Amino acid sequence: MFRYLKYIFITVFTILFFIGLDNYIGSKLLYTLFSILALIMVLIPFKKEFYFFEIFFTIIIFTTFWLDFVVTISFLNSNFIEGRGAFDFSANSFDKILIIVNYLFLSIIISIITRSYFFPKKKLFLNKLNLLSHSRLFFEKNRFLLFFGLISFVFIISYINFYFSIYQRGVISKIEINFLIEGIIKWLLLFGFSSFFCILIDLLISNKIYKKTHIFFYSFFLILETFMSNISILSRGNFLNSSSIIFAVYKQMNKHRDIFFTISSLIIFLFFLAGIIILTPLRGEPLLTNVQEFNKLNISLDQSIIKEKFYIFYNFVELIFSRLFGIEALMAVYSLDNLGFDLLFEAMKDKPEIGKISFFDSLKHDYRINNSDVVSITLPGIVGFLYYSGSIYFLSISIFLIVLFFSFFELLIYRFCNNNLLLCSLFSQVIAYRLWHFGYNFSNTYLIILAIFFNILIIIIFYKIIKYKNK
């Protein structure tokens, strides 16, 4: 399956490359190098001894820097919706941005190559938990009850959170609640519930307690959990946790892999669309926007119905790419006059307040809503945040070390969490996503790291208990 996807990807990449080459106003040679490095970067993690963090992080960087840039200059009239700041869109400025991004791509490539030489292979740690007959019998008899019980708990917590707005993206909580209870609910909805499904599914798969149809059953409940959790927190990213775990399940399967991958991907996509349809009005955003930008395309479609359908598709594409902030955030940072380590340290010390414009938005004079009801911000991401320093070399070295560190962290998760690839994939995706959404409330960054460590500690204790009961 992935072999064919690779060929399709390279074909689409090539087509987009030439379209972008024709539309790029700067150095064609620099754009070509930008594209070659992007292609190498996104393909190099897909090898036999893969690391999930490297795969997810390179996909995010590729999508938010290369794909976003090429599609926007080619099809969206260079309308970078969020994060561009005072960027002047001159050929020289575009070239300088691509130089910075080329350093970024190169540092990631070198980091992955370095890791492949120095880190031990995951297969060296073969301590998978094999259930004895009585434990196996328990899980075999109660597997459906366990799934229904867990998904029922997910529904209850999701409903409570949604009804009381305890934790929702861009919404200030309207009730007073103990910070510990609030933290537990936030952890469960972000990745706690998903990690529980990872443990249960991994135990069943590794001990072969399933039939072909059972795998689809397990996966459906996992996808349903991520959908309910994300609806509860008003997030349209319900595909993130589910797709990362489904990918890990696919990697563990020996039979029926392609059918499983195809059907699971379709279900995830349908839930993703449902999430957009449900949440867009709840977040106060129209489904169809920017009629003026659409009309600028001068599309000659005589039949109004066809034009309307194309307009819907255009808005959907624009909605997706408006969320892929990366290179445009870097444009905004690049256009600042006061770049330097003093600005970087100032960003680290900044503490958000209700009614106060975020640090990044204040720098680029983007006055978003921030009041007692709603908070709307844009983010620089880890790349833009590090470039507050104004140093390409600092950015490159930092990214090199970040990729190396979190790849090693994934190895530790694998080693101490029963060789559970599903957990490796989940937590690596969570970390990669957080790095993408980096740059707001830096002082609280440690909370997400503590939550991950807390989650891993619970899992280690759980496996210890299962091993003890399995004796």
C-alpha positions in Angstrom: 0.0 0.0 0.0 2.6 2.6 1.0 4.7 1.7 -2.0 1.8 2.8 -4.3 1.2 5.9 -2.1 4.8 6.8 -2.4 4.5 6.8 -6.2 1.3 8.8 -6.1 3.0 11.3 -3.7 6.0 11.8 -5.9 3.8 12.3 -9.0 1.7 14.9 -7.2 4.9 16.5 -5.8 6.4 16.8 -9.2 3.3 18.4 -10.7 3.1 20.9 -7.8 6.8 21.6 -8.1 6.6 22.7 -11.7 3.4 24.8 -11.1 5.1 26.4 -8.1 8.3 27.0 -10.2 6.3 28.9 -12.8 4.6 31.0 -10.1 7.6 31.7 -7.9 8.9 35.3 -8.4 12.3 34.8 -6.8 15.3 32.6 -7.7 14.3 29.5 -9.6 17.4 27.8 -8.5 16.8 28.5 -4.8 13.2 27.3 -5.2 14.4 24.0 -6.8 16.9 23.4 -3.9 14.0 24.2 -1.5 11.9 21.5 -3.2 14.7 18.9 -3.4 15.5 19.2 0.3 11.8 19.1 1.2 11.4 15.8 -0.7 14.5 14.2 0.8 13.4 15.3 4.3 9.9 13.9 4.1 11.0 10.5 2.5 14.0 9.7 4.6 12.1 8.7 7.8 10.1 6.0 5.9 12.5 3.1 6.2 12.7 -0.2 7.9 13.9 1.1 11.3 11.5 4.0 11.4 10.8 6.4 14.3 7.3 7.8 14.5 8.4 11.2 15.8 10.6 11.7 12.7 7.8 10.7 10.4 5.2 13.0 12.0 7.5 15.9 12.5 8.8 15.8 8.9 5.3 15.5 7.6 4.2 18.6 9.6 7.3 20.6 8.5 6.9 19.5 4.9 3.1 20.4 4.9 3.4 23.7 6.6 6.5 25.0 4.9 6.7 23.4 1.4 3.1 22.4 0.5 1.5 25.4 2.1 3.9 27.7 0.3 3.6 26.1 -3.1 -0.2 25.8 -3.0 -0.7 29.4 -1.7 1.6 31.0 -4.4 0.1 28.8 -7.1 -3.6 28.6 -6.4 -4.5 31.2 -3.7 -3.0 34.3 -5.1 -0.2 34.3 -2.4 -3.0 35.0 0.1 -1.2 33.8 3.3 -4.2 34.3 5.6 -2.5 34.1 9.1 0.8 35.1 10.4 2.4 37.1 7.6 2.8 40.4 9.6 4.8 43.1 7.8 6.2 40.7 5.1 6.6 42.7 1.9 6.2 39.8 -0.6 9.2 41.0 -2.7 11.3 38.5 -4.7 14.3 39.2 -2.4 12.3 38.6 0.8 10.9 35.3 -0.6 14.4 34.2 -1.4 15.7 34.9 2.1 12.8 33.0 3.6 13.6 30.0 1.4 17.3 30.2 2.5 16.1 30.0 6.2 13.8 27.0 5.4 16.6 25.2 3.4 18.7 25.4 6.6 15.7 24.0 8.5 15.2 21.1 6.1 19.0 20.3 6.1 19.2 20.3 9.9 16.3 17.8 10.1 17.9 15.5 7.5 21.3 15.5 9.3 19.6 14.8 12.6 17.7 11.8 11.3 20.9 10.4 9.7 22.8 11.0 13.0 20.1 9.2 15.0 20.2 6.2 12.6 24.0 5.7 13.3 24.0 6.2 17.1 20.6 5.0 18.5 20.1 1.3 19.0 17.4 -0.4 16.9 14.0 -0.9 18.6 14.0 -4.6 17.9 16.8 -5.1 20.4 14.2 -4.7 23.2 12.0 -7.8 22.9 10.2 -8.0 26.2 6.6 -8.2 24.9 4.1 -9.2 27.5 2.7 -12.7 26.7 -0.5 -13.3 28.7 -0.8 -16.7 30.4 -4.0 -18.8 29.9 -6.0 -17.3 32.8 -5.2 -13.7 31.8 -5.7 -14.4 28.2 -9.1 -15.9 28.9 -10.1 -12.8 30.9 -9.3 -10.4 28.1 -10.8 -12.8 25.5 -14.1 -13.0 27.4 -14.4 -9.4 28.4 -12.8 -7.5 25.4 -16.1 -6.1 24.1 -17.2 -5.2 27.6 -13.9 -3.3 28.1 -14.3 -1.4 24.9 -18.0 -0.4 25.6 -17.1 0.5 29.2 -14.2 2.7 28.1 -16.2 4.4 25.3 -19.0 5.1 27.7 -16.6 6.8 30.2 -15.3 8.8 27.3 -18.8 10.0 26.4 -19.6 11.0 30.0 -16.4 13.0 30.4 -16.8 14.6 26.9 -20.4 15.6 27.6 -19.5 17.1 31.0 -16.6 19.1 29.5 -18.7 20.3 26.5 -21.7 21.3 28.7 -19.7 23.2 31.3 -16.9 24.4 28.9 -14.2 23.3 31.3 -11.5 23.1 28.6 -12.3 24.2 25.1 -10.0 25.7 22.4 -10.4 29.5 22.3 -13.1 29.6 25.0 -12.6 30.8 28.6 -14.1 28.4 31.2 -17.2 29.9 32.8 -17.2 27.8 36.0 -14.8 27.6 38.9 -13.4 24.1 39.2 -10.5 22.5 41.1 -7.3 22.8 39.1 -6.5 19.1 39.6 -9.9 18.0 38.3 -9.6 20.4 35.4 -6.1 19.1 34.6 -7.3 15.4 34.7 -10.2 16.2 32.3 -7.8 18.1 30.0 -5.3 15.2 30.0 -7.9 12.6 29.4 -9.4 14.4 26.4 -6.1 15.4 24.8 -4.4 12.0 24.9 -5.2 10.1 28.1 -8.2 8.2 26.7 -6.3 7.5 23.5 -3.4 6.0 25.5 -5.9 3.6 27.3 -7.1 2.4 23.9 -3.5 1.9 22.8 -2.8 -0.4 25.8 -6.0 -2.4 25.3 -5.6 -2.8 21.5 -1.9 -3.6 21.8 -2.5 -6.3 24.4 -5.2 -7.9 22.2 -3.1 -7.7 19.0 0.2 -8.9 20.5 -1.5 -11.9 22.1 -3.5 -12.6 19.0 -6.9 -12.2 20.7 -8.7 -11.1 17.6 -10.2 -12.1 14.3 -10.0 -10.0 11.1 -13.3 -8.2 11.8 -12.3 -7.5 15.4 -9.4 -5.2 14.3 -12.0 -3.0 12.6 -14.1 -3.1 15.7 -11.2 -2.0 17.9 -10.2 0.7 15.5 -13.7 2.1 15.1 -14.0 2.6 18.9 -10.6 4.3 18.9 -11.7 6.7 16.1 -15.0 7.3 17.9 -13.1 8.2 21.1 -10.9 10.8 19.3 -14.0 12.3 17.6 -16.0 12.7 20.8 -13.0 14.0 22.7 -12.2 16.6 20.1 -15.8 17.7 19.6 -15.9 18.3 23.4 -12.8 20.6 23.3 -14.0 22.3 20.1 -11.0 21.0 18.1 -11.2 20.0 14.5 -8.0 17.8 14.8 -9.9 14.6 15.6 -7.9 12.8 12.9 -4.5 13.3 14.6 -4.6 10.8 17.5 -6.7 8.3 15.6 -4.6 8.3 12.4 -1.3 8.0 14.3 -2.5 5.0 16.2 -4.1 3.4 13.2 -0.8 3.8 11.4 1.0 1.9 14.2 -1.7 -0.8 14.1 -1.1 -1.1 10.4 2.6 -1.5 11.0 2.0 -4.4 13.4 -0.4 -6.3 11.1 0.8 -9.2 8.9 -2.5 -9.9 7.0 -5.2 -7.7 5.5 -3.1 -4.6 6.0 -4.2 -2.8 2.9 -7.9 -3.3 3.4 -7.5 -2.2 7.0 -5.6 0.9 6.1 -8.0 1.9 3.3 -11.2 1.4 5.4 -9.8 3.0 8.5 -8.5 6.0 6.5 -11.9 6.5 5.0 -13.7 6.4 8.4 -11.1 8.9 9.8 -11.7 11.2 6.9 -15.5 11.1 7.2 -15.2 11.8 11.0 -12.9 14.7 10.1 -15.4 16.2 7.7 -18.1 15.7 10.3 -16.0 17.5 12.9 -15.5 20.5 10.5 -19.3 20.7 9.8 -20.3 20.4 13.5 -17.6 22.7 15.0 -17.2 25.5 12.4 -20.6 27.2 13.4 -20.0 26.4 17.1 -16.7 28.3 16.8 -18.5 31.2 15.2 -17.0 30.8 11.8 -18.9 30.5 8.5 -18.4 27.5 6.3 -18.1 29.6 3.2 -15.9 32.7 3.3 -13.8 35.1 1.2 -16.1 35.5 -1.8 -13.8 38.3 -3.0 -10.7 36.1 -3.1 -12.6 33.4 -4.9 -13.8 35.9 -7.6 -10.3 37.1 -8.1 -9.5 33.7 -9.6 -11.6 34.6 -12.7 -12.9 31.0 -13.1 -15.1 30.8 -16.2 -17.9 28.4 -15.1 -21.1 29.0 -16.9 -23.3 26.8 -14.9 -24.1 28.3 -11.5 -24.4 24.9 -9.8 -21.0 23.8 -10.9 -19.6 27.2 -9.8 -21.2 26.8 -6.4 -19.8 23.4 -5.9 -16.3 24.6 -6.9 -16.7 27.5 -4.5 -17.4 25.1 -1.7 -14.4 23.1 -2.6 -12.3 26.3 -2.8 -13.4 27.3 0.6 -12.6 23.9 2.0 -9.1 24.0 0.6 -8.6 27.6 1.9 -9.9 26.5 5.3 -7.4 23.7 5.4 -4.4 25.8 4.3 -5.3 28.7 6.5 -4.6 26.3 9.5 -1.3 25.1 8.1 0.7 28.0 9.7 4.4 27.5 9.4 6.2 29.4 6.6 3.8 32.4 6.9 4.6 32.6 10.6 8.3 32.6 9.7 7.5 35.4 7.3 6.0 37.4 10.1 9.0 36.9 12.4 11.5 37.6 9.6 9.8 40.9 8.9 10.3 42.1 12.5 12.9 44.9 13.1 14.1 43.8 16.6 15.2 40.2 16.0 17.8 38.9 18.5 18.2 36.8 21.6 16.7 39.6 23.7 13.4 39.2 21.8 13.6 35.4 22.3 14.1 35.7 26.0 11.2 38.3 26.2 9.0 35.7 24.4 10.0 33.1 26.9 9.1 35.3 29.9 5.8 36.6 28.5 2.7 35.4 30.4 -0.7 35.6 28.7 -3.6 37.4 30.3 -7.3 37.7 29.5 -7.8 40.8 27.5 -4.2 41.0 26.5 -3.1 40.4 22.9 -0.7 37.4 22.6 3.0 38.2 22.3 3.3 37.0 18.7 0.1 38.8 17.6 1.2 42.0 19.2 4.5 41.9 17.3 2.8 41.7 14.0 -0.1 44.0 15.0 -2.7 41.3 14.5 -5.3 42.3 17.1 -7.3 39.2 17.7 -10.3 38.7 20.0 -9.1 38.2 23.6 -11.8 38.8 26.2 -13.6 37.0 29.1 -15.4 34.7 26.6 -13.2 34.0 23.6 -9.4 33.9 23.0 -8.2 33.9 19.4 -4.5 33.9 18.6 -2.0 33.0 15.9 1.2 31.0 16.7 4.8 31.2 15.5 5.4 27.5 15.9 8.7 26.1 17.1 10.5 27.3 13.9 9.2 30.9 14.1 9.8 31.0 17.9 13.4 30.0 17.6 13.9 32.5 14.8 13.1 35.3 17.2 16.8 35.0 17.8 17.5 36.2 14.2 20.1 33.5 13.8 19.9 30.8 11.2 22.6 28.8 13.0 20.8 28.9 16.3 17.6 27.7 14.6 19.4 24.9 12.8 21.3 23.6 15.8 18.2 23.8 18.0 16.1 21.8 15.5 18.8 19.3 15.1 18.9 18.7 18.9 15.1 18.7 19.2 14.7 15.9 16.6 17.5 13.9 18.2 16.1 14.3 21.7 12.5 13.3 21.0 13.5 10.4 18.8 15.5 9.1 21.8 12.5 9.8 24.0 10.4 7.6 21.7 13.0 4.8 22.1 12.6 5.1 25.9 8.8 4.9 25.6 9.2 1.7 23.5 11.6 0.3 26.0 9.6 0.9 29.2 6.1 0.6 27.9 6.0 -3.1 26.8 7.3 -2.4 23.3 4.0 -0.7 22.5 4.2 0.8 19.1 0.8 2.4 19.4 1.9 4.4 22.4 5.1 5.4 20.6 3.1 6.7 17.7 0.5 8.5 19.9 3.0 10.3 22.1 5.3 11.1 19.2 2.4 12.7 17.3 1.3 14.6 20.4 4.9 16.0 20.8 5.2 16.8 17.1 1.8 18.6 17.2 2.8 20.6 20.3 6.1 21.7 18.6 4.0 22.8 15.6 1.7 24.8 18.0 4.6 26.2 20.0 5.0 29.8 21.0 2.1 30.7 23.3 2.4 30.6 27.1 6.0 29.3 27.1 6.1 29.3 30.9 3.5 26.5 31.0 5.2 24.3 28.4 6.4 22.1 31.2 2.7 21.1 32.0 2.3 19.2 28.8 5.7 17.5 29.3 4.6 16.6 32.9 1.3 15.2 31.6 3.1 12.9 29.2 5.5 11.7 31.9 2.5 11.2 34.3 0.7 9.2 31.6 3.7 7.1 30.9 4.2 6.4 34.6 0.6 5.2 34.9 1.1 2.9 31.9 4.4 1.5 33.4 2.6 0.8 36.7 -0.4 -0.8 34.8 2.0 -3.1 32.9 3.7 -4.1 36.2 0.3 -5.0 37.7 -0.7 -7.1 34.6 2.7 -8.9 34.7 2.2 -9.6 38.4 -1.3 -10.9 37.9 -0.1 -12.9 34.9 2.2 -15.0 37.0 
